[in-house]
Structure formats: C-alpha cells, structure tokens
C-alpha cells in the first residue's frame, strides 16, 4: 500500500529526507500524479522553480515528437553548382546540412565513415575527377550560436558540451589519446581521432598514482585552441579523453577534400563553409543539383537514444529544428526560436508554461528552471493524450536495467516497473518519468538543488525516497 496520507501532509520519509544536515540549504520539488484520472497523489513544493539538469530533455523530446512525428528524418544532401564537362566540375561541391545530430554518430550502430564513403561513391559515379571550385559546407539552416549563451565555461570544449550546428558530424567529438607515464609527470599527447592536428592543445594535465580521472578539456567554438586540466591515471598507453570539434562544418569540408584527393579527385579551391563565406560577404546562392541525399534514422529512434544516454547534441538539435517553424521578423537565436515554438505548443494544449525557463534543449544551462508540477502535467499528457504516447514512454530507460538509470532501483521492487530520465550537474540531481504499481501508472518528478553532500549520497537518498513512495 502507498504511504501517501494526502497532499497537505509531509510524509515521514520526506521529513527524513529533508532533515539531513546537507539539505539545510536545499530546494526540493516533488510531484506524483495518478495518470488514470490526473489527480495529484502527492506534492511537496511542486511549484518551486528549480534547475532541472537533463530531465529538461523530457520537455524537448516530447515536443519534437508531438510537432514532427515519429517518422521524421533529417536530410543531408551532397550537391554541386556549375556544370560537369569531361569529368571536370566547373563549380563547387556542397554539403547541405539540415541540423542532423546523428550524421556519422557512434550511437546509431553503423561505421561512422559509412555515410562519407557513400558520398564519395556518388561523386565518382557522377564522373567527377576534378573540381575547379571548392568543397563548401552549408550549415546555414541554423545560426552560428552553436552553444547556449547560458552554458558554463567548464562545459565548453567538453565531449558533452559540444555545440549544435546546421552540420554535425561524428557527434561533434574527437578522441585524444595519451601516454601518461610516471606519477606526477605531464602525459604526452599521442594522436587524435579524427585528426585534430589543426588544434593547439595547451597541456596542463598531471598524472596521479590512483585510478582517478579528473581531467577536462576546455575551449570555445570556432577557436583552434584547447586547454587540458586536471589529473589522469599514470602508466597508461593510449589513454583516451574526448573533446568537441570546434567547427564541425569546416572540419567536414576539409575532411571530404582530403578523402577526395586520396581518390585522385583534385580540388582547386580551399575547403570552407557558410559561416566563413558569409562573414567575408562571398556567399552566393547558386542553383544546385543533388548528387545524393543521406537520411537520418526516424525521429523515434533518435529520441530513444537521447533519453537513454542523455545526449545533449541530439536534444539541442531537436529544439533548434522545431524553431525552424518560427515565423517572425524578430532577430533571435535558433535556440530562442525553438523555445518560442515549444512554449506555444504547450500553451495551446492547456498546460501553463509560466514556470518554464528554457535556454537550451539539453538542460545543460544552469539558468534553466522548471517545476515538478509542470513536468508531471506534461508527462501525464504524453501518457494519456498524445498520439505518440507509446513512443515517448518507451523512450525512457527502465530503472535498474538500462541507460543512465541502470544503477538506480536495481534489485528493488521497482526495477523494470519504472521508466526514468535522470539529470545531474553541480549540486543538482533529478529524476522524472513513470512508475507502474498494482496495474496503475503514475507520473513522478523529484528535483533537488543546492544540497551539500556528494552526488552519490544524494542518488542513494533519492532512491530510498522513491522506494518509500511506492512501498507495499
């Protein structure tokens, strides 16, 4: 049986949770709704605006499924202008992006280079052996604001804080391989994959005797300098770190040109992209012809990946993509356009959004705010009313079994009966999703900010709180 005595009373388990010394300065927002009738089973400060971290992805993925549908696919086209005469393309080769976050992605179960090999094959099939112009990446579908202005510096340059652009490739990430050597020494950079020799790495890493890795890579979009800080384990060969590709569109045009030359296809012009050409006022809108088009997996698969592994790039791409439907002369960012469309959608559904403050699709911005009340209402709608209800619900990983929640509720009575999205950042921990108990389904949200214990301790406490809510 449930412990819920009623909404107005604080449960003993909640009193214990709040009574810990490290919760003295914390903010907590909790709500549980019975999906069958929409009633609030329990709430604690459910209208408190708190930082959600990655549970914000639930808002993003629900909205993109609602607006674009489960079968939507991104398209990336290889195109050319000018004419092909005697195996010579008297013009430019273009890679036109649509914001696809899964292009060459390691999460879609294919060789990352497969798509690029298909492009090269199409170029050769067209009989092109020489290009008098250049390889140009066209990422113009989104603006140049790859990262949210509300992100923190420590996230910029990291593998999880990669920007989102009109053209994305290889998850916008590279791997950096180190030979770490003796303790208290500076590790040596061996190589990067894909090749990032254009980046100047300022290496301030130190090796340690323990197995602890506290390393991070920092840097800004469009700049070819990265800074390596922290510590890594000693005496390792090929120790791998990951960072962001500073400008994926330009990287892709350069990479394509390199591969073309390996195939004995010469290119006269230097590889470039829309951002550079438009900044130099050299961007020209010429008539283009399509050589081949690459399609992403259907949106339902991309949403599942996003919620299972908490993929920031995918989520931010979704928000920017729905923003393409924003029709106004107002000059705002691709992020802001997506937020405008998202808010209008939920207001039209009768869900108040005054407590939703959104600056990205991923939840990485600490300035994002949400309430447990709003999120539970959205979750209830998605479970009962949405035409993509089953797709959305099943995109959440099963607690104790998979995804980012594989280690919560493991071995408990709720393992396999709970689908949750987790979120965490400095002094933030959150869980939201669905619990099935006694053949009834509940929407649940628990968000905690400003605790002073470790993330591990907070995870354990929240796990016990969840179990107490649904004890029998």
C-alpha positions as CSV (number, residue, x, y, z in Angstrom):
1,X,0.0,0.0,0.0
2,X,1.1,3.6,-0.5
3,X,2.4,5.7,2.3
4,X,0.5,8.8,0.9
5,X,-1.6,10.3,3.7
6,X,-2.7,13.2,1.5
7,X,-1.2,16.1,-0.4
8,X,-1.1,18.6,2.5
9,X,0.9,16.5,4.9
10,X,4.7,15.9,4.7
11,X,5.4,12.2,4.7
12,X,7.8,10.7,7.3
13,X,10.1,9.6,4.5
14,X,10.1,13.2,3.2
15,X,10.8,14.6,6.6
16,X,13.7,12.2,7.0
17,X,15.0,13.2,3.5
18,X,14.7,16.9,4.3
19,X,16.2,16.6,7.8
20,X,19.7,15.5,6.7
21,X,22.3,18.1,7.6
22,X,23.4,18.5,3.9
23,X,19.8,19.5,3.0
24,X,19.7,22.7,5.1
25,X,20.1,25.0,2.1
26,X,18.5,22.8,-0.5
27,X,15.4,23.3,-2.7
28,X,13.2,20.3,-3.3
29,X,10.3,20.0,-5.8
30,X,8.3,16.8,-5.9
31,X,5.0,15.7,-7.5
32,X,3.3,12.3,-8.2
33,X,0.2,12.2,-10.3
34,X,-2.2,9.3,-10.9
35,X,-2.3,9.1,-14.7
36,X,-5.6,7.3,-14.8
37,X,-7.5,10.3,-13.5
38,X,-4.9,13.1,-13.4
39,X,-5.2,13.6,-9.7
40,X,-2.2,14.7,-7.6
41,X,-1.3,11.9,-5.3
42,X,1.4,13.7,-3.5
43,X,3.2,17.0,-3.9
44,X,5.9,18.8,-2.0
45,X,6.7,22.4,-3.0
46,X,5.7,21.3,-6.5
47,X,5.5,24.9,-7.9
48,X,9.0,25.7,-6.8
49,X,11.2,26.7,-9.8
50,X,14.3,24.7,-9.8
51,X,17.2,23.8,-12.1
52,X,16.3,20.5,-13.8
53,X,19.6,19.4,-15.5
54,X,18.9,16.7,-18.0
55,X,15.3,16.0,-17.2
56,X,14.7,19.0,-19.4
57,X,15.2,16.6,-22.3
58,X,11.8,15.2,-21.5
59,X,10.2,18.5,-22.4
60,X,12.4,18.7,-25.6
61,X,11.8,15.2,-26.8
62,X,8.0,15.2,-26.0
63,X,7.7,18.4,-28.0
64,X,9.7,17.3,-31.0
65,X,7.7,14.1,-31.3
66,X,4.4,16.0,-31.0
67,X,5.4,18.5,-33.7
68,X,7.4,16.5,-36.2
69,X,6.1,13.0,-35.7
70,X,7.9,9.7,-35.1
71,X,8.8,9.1,-38.8
72,X,10.5,12.4,-39.4
73,X,14.0,12.1,-40.8
74,X,16.8,14.7,-41.2
75,X,18.3,15.1,-44.7
76,X,21.8,15.9,-45.7
77,X,22.4,16.5,-49.4
78,X,25.6,16.4,-51.5
79,X,25.1,19.0,-54.2
80,X,27.0,21.0,-56.8
81,X,26.6,24.1,-58.8
82,X,28.0,24.9,-62.3
83,X,28.4,22.1,-64.9
84,X,30.2,18.8,-65.2
85,X,32.1,18.6,-68.5
86,X,34.7,16.0,-69.5
87,X,34.9,14.7,-65.8
88,X,35.5,18.3,-64.6
89,X,33.1,20.0,-62.2
90,X,33.4,23.7,-63.1
91,X,31.8,24.8,-59.9
92,X,31.6,23.9,-56.2
93,X,30.7,20.8,-54.2
94,X,28.3,21.4,-51.3
95,X,27.4,19.5,-48.2
96,X,24.0,20.9,-47.3
97,X,23.0,20.3,-43.7
98,X,19.6,20.1,-42.0
99,X,20.9,20.0,-38.4
100,X,21.0,16.2,-38.3
101,X,22.7,15.3,-35.0
102,X,23.1,11.6,-36.0
103,X,25.3,12.2,-39.1
104,X,28.2,9.8,-38.6
105,X,27.1,9.3,-35.0
106,X,28.5,6.5,-32.9
107,X,25.1,5.9,-31.4
108,X,23.3,4.7,-34.5
109,X,25.1,1.3,-34.8
110,X,27.0,1.9,-38.0
111,X,30.5,2.6,-39.1
112,X,30.9,6.4,-38.6
113,X,32.6,6.7,-42.1
114,X,30.0,4.7,-44.0
115,X,28.0,7.8,-44.9
116,X,31.0,9.7,-46.2
117,X,32.1,6.7,-48.3
118,X,28.6,6.8,-49.8
119,X,29.1,10.4,-50.7
120,X,32.5,9.7,-52.3
121,X,30.9,6.9,-54.3
122,X,28.2,9.2,-55.6
123,X,30.7,11.9,-56.6
124,X,32.7,9.3,-58.6
125,X,29.6,7.8,-60.1
126,X,28.8,11.3,-61.5
127,X,32.1,11.1,-63.3
128,X,33.8,13.9,-61.4
129,X,37.6,13.7,-61.4
130,X,38.4,17.4,-60.9
131,X,36.6,20.3,-59.1
132,X,37.6,23.8,-60.1
133,X,35.8,25.3,-57.2
134,X,35.8,24.3,-53.5
135,X,34.2,21.9,-51.1
136,X,31.7,24.0,-49.2
137,X,29.8,23.0,-46.1
138,X,26.4,24.7,-46.0
139,X,25.3,24.8,-42.3
140,X,23.1,27.9,-42.8
141,X,19.9,26.3,-41.7
142,X,20.8,27.3,-38.1
143,X,22.6,30.4,-36.8
144,X,26.2,30.3,-35.7
145,X,25.3,30.2,-32.0
146,X,26.4,26.6,-31.5
147,X,26.2,26.7,-27.7
148,X,23.7,28.4,-25.4
149,X,24.9,31.7,-24.0
150,X,23.8,30.4,-20.6
151,X,26.3,27.5,-20.5
152,X,29.2,27.5,-18.1
153,X,32.8,27.8,-19.2
154,X,33.7,24.4,-17.7
155,X,31.3,22.7,-20.2
156,X,32.6,24.4,-23.3
157,X,35.1,22.2,-25.2
158,X,34.0,19.0,-23.4
159,X,32.7,15.9,-25.1
160,X,29.2,16.5,-23.6
161,X,29.2,20.3,-24.2
162,X,29.8,20.1,-27.9
163,X,28.0,22.7,-29.9
164,X,25.0,22.0,-32.2
165,X,25.2,23.3,-35.7
166,X,23.5,23.1,-39.1
167,X,26.0,20.4,-40.0
168,X,27.1,18.0,-37.3
169,X,29.5,15.0,-37.7
170,X,30.9,12.2,-35.5
171,X,28.8,13.5,-32.6
172,X,30.9,16.7,-33.0
173,X,33.6,14.9,-30.9
174,X,37.2,13.7,-31.3
175,X,39.2,11.3,-29.1
176,X,42.5,12.4,-27.8
177,X,45.0,9.6,-26.9
178,X,47.6,10.0,-24.2
179,X,50.7,8.1,-23.0
180,X,50.5,9.0,-19.3
181,X,54.0,7.9,-18.0
182,X,55.1,8.1,-14.3
183,X,53.1,9.7,-11.5
184,X,53.4,13.5,-11.1
185,X,54.5,13.9,-14.7
186,X,53.0,15.5,-17.7
187,X,51.3,13.0,-20.1
188,X,52.2,13.1,-23.8
189,X,49.6,13.5,-26.5
190,X,50.0,10.6,-28.9
191,X,47.3,11.3,-31.5
192,X,43.7,12.3,-32.1
193,X,40.9,10.6,-34.0
194,X,39.7,12.0,-36.2
195,X,42.8,14.0,-36.9
196,X,42.7,17.3,-35.0
197,X,46.2,18.5,-35.8
198,X,44.7,21.9,-36.5
199,X,44.1,22.4,-32.8
200,X,46.8,23.7,-30.5
201,X,46.5,21.8,-27.2
202,X,47.8,23.5,-24.1
203,X,48.5,20.5,-21.9
204,X,48.4,21.1,-18.1
205,X,47.4,17.6,-17.2
206,X,49.3,15.8,-14.4
207,X,49.4,12.0,-13.8
208,X,48.4,10.5,-10.5
209,X,49.1,7.2,-8.7
210,X,45.4,6.4,-8.3
211,X,42.9,5.4,-10.9
212,X,41.1,8.8,-10.6
213,X,40.4,10.8,-13.7
214,X,39.6,14.4,-13.0
215,X,40.6,15.7,-16.4
216,X,38.6,18.1,-18.6
217,X,39.1,19.9,-21.9
218,X,38.0,23.5,-22.3
219,X,37.8,25.9,-25.2
220,X,35.3,27.9,-27.3
221,X,33.5,27.3,-30.6
222,X,35.4,28.3,-33.8
223,X,38.7,28.6,-31.9
224,X,41.5,26.1,-32.6
225,X,42.9,26.2,-29.1
226,X,42.0,23.8,-26.3
227,X,43.2,23.6,-22.7
228,X,43.7,20.3,-20.8
229,X,43.4,20.5,-17.0
230,X,43.2,18.0,-14.1
231,X,44.7,14.6,-13.5
232,X,44.8,11.3,-15.2
233,X,46.0,7.8,-14.1
234,X,49.7,7.1,-14.5
235,X,51.4,4.5,-16.7
236,X,48.7,4.1,-19.3
237,X,49.2,3.8,-23.0
238,X,46.6,5.1,-25.4
239,X,44.6,6.6,-22.5
240,X,41.5,8.3,-24.1
241,X,39.9,11.7,-23.4
242,X,37.2,13.2,-25.5
243,X,36.5,16.8,-26.6
244,X,34.4,18.8,-29.0
245,X,35.2,19.6,-32.6
246,X,35.5,23.4,-32.7
247,X,33.7,23.9,-36.0
248,X,32.1,20.7,-37.4
249,X,31.1,22.2,-40.8
250,X,34.6,23.5,-41.6
251,X,36.1,20.2,-40.4
252,X,33.7,18.2,-42.6
253,X,34.6,20.2,-45.7
254,X,38.3,19.8,-45.0
255,X,37.9,16.0,-44.4
256,X,35.9,15.5,-47.6
257,X,38.6,17.3,-49.6
258,X,41.2,15.0,-48.0
259,X,39.3,11.9,-49.0
260,X,38.7,13.2,-52.5
261,X,42.4,13.7,-53.0
262,X,43.0,10.1,-51.9
263,X,40.6,9.0,-54.6
264,X,42.6,11.0,-57.2
265,X,39.9,13.7,-57.4
266,X,41.6,17.1,-57.4
267,X,40.0,20.2,-55.8
268,X,41.4,23.6,-56.7
269,X,39.7,25.8,-54.1
270,X,40.3,25.7,-50.3
271,X,37.6,24.0,-48.2
272,X,35.3,26.4,-46.5
273,X,31.8,26.8,-45.0
274,X,28.8,29.2,-44.9
275,X,29.9,31.0,-41.7
276,X,33.3,32.0,-43.2
277,X,32.0,32.9,-46.7
278,X,29.0,34.9,-45.4
279,X,31.3,36.7,-43.0
280,X,33.5,37.7,-45.9
281,X,30.4,38.6,-47.9
282,X,31.3,35.9,-50.5
283,X,28.3,33.6,-50.0
284,X,26.5,33.2,-53.3
285,X,23.1,31.5,-53.7
286,X,23.6,29.5,-56.9
287,X,21.3,26.9,-58.4
288,X,22.4,23.5,-57.2
289,X,21.9,19.9,-58.3
290,X,21.7,17.0,-55.9
291,X,24.1,14.1,-56.3
292,X,22.9,12.1,-53.3
293,X,20.9,12.5,-50.1
294,X,21.6,10.9,-46.7
295,X,18.6,10.4,-44.3
296,X,18.9,10.0,-40.5
297,X,17.1,7.2,-38.7
298,X,13.5,8.1,-37.8
299,X,12.9,10.5,-35.1
300,X,11.5,7.9,-32.7
301,X,15.0,6.2,-32.7
302,X,16.8,9.5,-32.2
303,X,14.5,10.3,-29.3
304,X,15.1,7.0,-27.7
305,X,18.9,7.5,-27.9
306,X,18.5,11.0,-26.5
307,X,16.6,9.8,-23.4
308,X,18.6,6.6,-22.9
309,X,22.1,8.1,-22.9
310,X,21.1,11.7,-22.2
311,X,22.6,13.0,-25.4
312,X,23.0,16.8,-25.3
313,X,23.7,17.3,-29.0
314,X,20.6,15.4,-30.1
315,X,18.4,17.3,-27.7
316,X,19.7,20.7,-28.7
317,X,19.3,19.8,-32.4
318,X,15.6,18.9,-31.7
319,X,15.0,22.3,-30.1
320,X,16.6,24.2,-33.0
321,X,14.8,22.1,-35.5
322,X,11.3,22.9,-34.2
323,X,12.4,26.5,-34.2
324,X,12.6,26.4,-38.0
325,X,8.8,26.9,-37.9
326,X,9.1,30.2,-36.1
327,X,7.7,32.9,-38.4
328,X,8.6,36.4,-37.3
329,X,10.9,39.2,-38.3
330,X,12.3,39.2,-34.8
331,X,16.0,38.5,-34.8
332,X,16.6,35.8,-32.2
333,X,18.8,32.8,-31.9
334,X,18.0,29.3,-33.2
335,X,17.7,28.2,-29.5
336,X,15.2,31.0,-28.8
337,X,13.1,30.3,-31.8
338,X,12.8,26.7,-30.6
339,X,11.7,27.8,-27.2
340,X,9.1,30.1,-28.6
341,X,7.5,27.3,-30.6
342,X,7.8,24.9,-27.7
343,X,6.0,27.2,-25.3
344,X,3.3,28.0,-27.7
345,X,2.7,24.3,-28.3
346,X,2.1,23.5,-24.6
347,X,0.1,26.6,-24.0
348,X,-2.2,25.5,-26.9
349,X,-2.6,22.2,-25.1
350,X,-3.8,24.0,-22.0
351,X,-0.6,23.5,-20.0
352,X,0.7,26.6,-18.3
353,X,4.3,27.4,-19.1
354,X,4.9,30.4,-16.8
355,X,7.2,28.3,-14.6
356,X,9.3,27.1,-17.6
357,X,12.5,28.9,-18.3
358,X,14.4,27.3,-21.1
359,X,17.7,28.3,-22.7
360,X,18.6,25.0,-24.5
361,X,17.1,21.7,-25.3
362,X,19.6,19.6,-23.3
363,X,19.3,21.0,-19.8
364,X,23.0,21.9,-19.6
365,X,22.3,25.6,-18.8
366,X,22.1,26.2,-15.0
367,X,19.7,29.1,-15.8
368,X,17.0,26.6,-16.9
369,X,14.1,26.4,-14.5
370,X,11.1,24.1,-14.2
371,X,8.7,22.9,-11.6
372,X,7.7,19.3,-10.7
373,X,4.1,20.4,-11.2
374,X,4.7,21.5,-14.8
375,X,6.7,18.4,-15.7
376,X,4.2,16.0,-14.2
377,X,1.4,17.6,-16.1
378,X,3.4,17.3,-19.3
379,X,4.2,13.6,-18.5
380,X,0.5,12.9,-17.8
381,X,-0.5,14.5,-21.1
382,X,2.1,12.4,-23.0
383,X,0.9,9.2,-21.4
384,X,-2.8,9.7,-21.9
385,X,-3.5,12.1,-24.8
386,X,-0.5,12.3,-27.1
387,X,-0.7,10.5,-30.4
388,X,3.0,9.4,-29.8
389,X,2.3,8.3,-26.2
390,X,3.8,4.8,-26.5
391,X,6.9,6.0,-28.5
392,X,7.6,8.7,-25.9
393,X,7.0,6.5,-22.8
394,X,9.2,3.7,-24.1
395,X,12.0,6.1,-25.0
396,X,12.7,6.4,-21.3
397,X,15.1,3.8,-19.9
398,X,13.9,1.2,-17.4
399,X,15.4,1.9,-14.0
400,X,17.9,-0.7,-12.8
401,X,18.2,-2.2,-16.3
402,X,19.4,0.3,-18.9
403,X,20.6,3.7,-19.9
404,X,21.7,6.4,-17.4
405,X,19.4,4.9,-14.7
406,X,20.9,1.4,-14.9
407,X,22.3,1.8,-11.3
408,X,19.2,3.1,-9.6
409,X,16.5,0.9,-8.1
410,X,18.5,-2.1,-9.2
411,X,17.2,-5.3,-7.4
412,X,14.3,-3.4,-5.9
413,X,10.5,-3.9,-6.3
414,X,10.5,-1.0,-8.8
415,X,13.2,-2.4,-11.1
416,X,11.7,-2.8,-14.6
417,X,8.5,-1.1,-13.5
418,X,9.9,2.4,-13.6
419,X,11.0,4.4,-16.6
420,X,13.0,7.4,-15.6
421,X,15.1,10.2,-17.1
422,X,17.9,11.3,-14.8
423,X,19.7,14.6,-14.5
424,X,22.7,15.9,-12.7
425,X,25.1,18.8,-12.6
426,X,26.9,20.6,-9.8
427,X,24.5,20.5,-6.7
428,X,21.6,19.3,-8.9
429,X,20.0,15.9,-9.0
430,X,16.7,15.0,-10.7
431,X,14.5,12.1,-11.8
432,X,11.3,12.2,-13.7
433,X,9.2,9.6,-15.6
434,X,6.7,6.9,-14.9
435,X,6.1,4.2,-12.2
436,X,3.8,1.3,-12.7
437,X,2.4,-0.1,-9.4
438,X,-0.5,-2.5,-8.9
439,X,-1.6,-2.1,-12.5
440,X,-1.7,1.7,-12.2
441,X,0.6,4.2,-13.8
442,X,2.0,7.3,-12.1
443,X,3.9,10.3,-13.4
444,X,6.6,11.3,-11.0
445,X,9.2,14.2,-10.7
446,X,11.8,14.7,-8.0
447,X,14.3,17.6,-8.4
448,X,16.8,18.7,-5.7
449,X,19.0,21.7,-5.9
450,X,21.7,23.1,-3.7
451,X,22.4,20.1,-1.5
452,X,25.9,19.9,0.1
453,X,26.6,16.2,0.0
454,X,28.1,14.1,-2.8
455,X,26.2,13.2,-5.9
456,X,26.5,9.5,-4.8
457,X,24.9,10.3,-1.4
458,X,22.1,12.2,-3.0
459,X,21.4,9.5,-5.5
460,X,21.1,7.0,-2.6
461,X,18.8,9.2,-0.7
462,X,16.5,9.9,-3.7
463,X,16.4,6.2,-4.4
464,X,15.2,5.5,-0.9
465,X,12.6,8.3,-1.2
466,X,11.3,6.8,-4.4
467,X,11.0,3.4,-2.8
468,X,9.2,4.8,0.2
469,X,6.6,6.5,-2.0
470,X,5.7,3.1,-3.5
471,X,6.3,0.7,-0.7
472,X,3.8,-2.1,-0.2
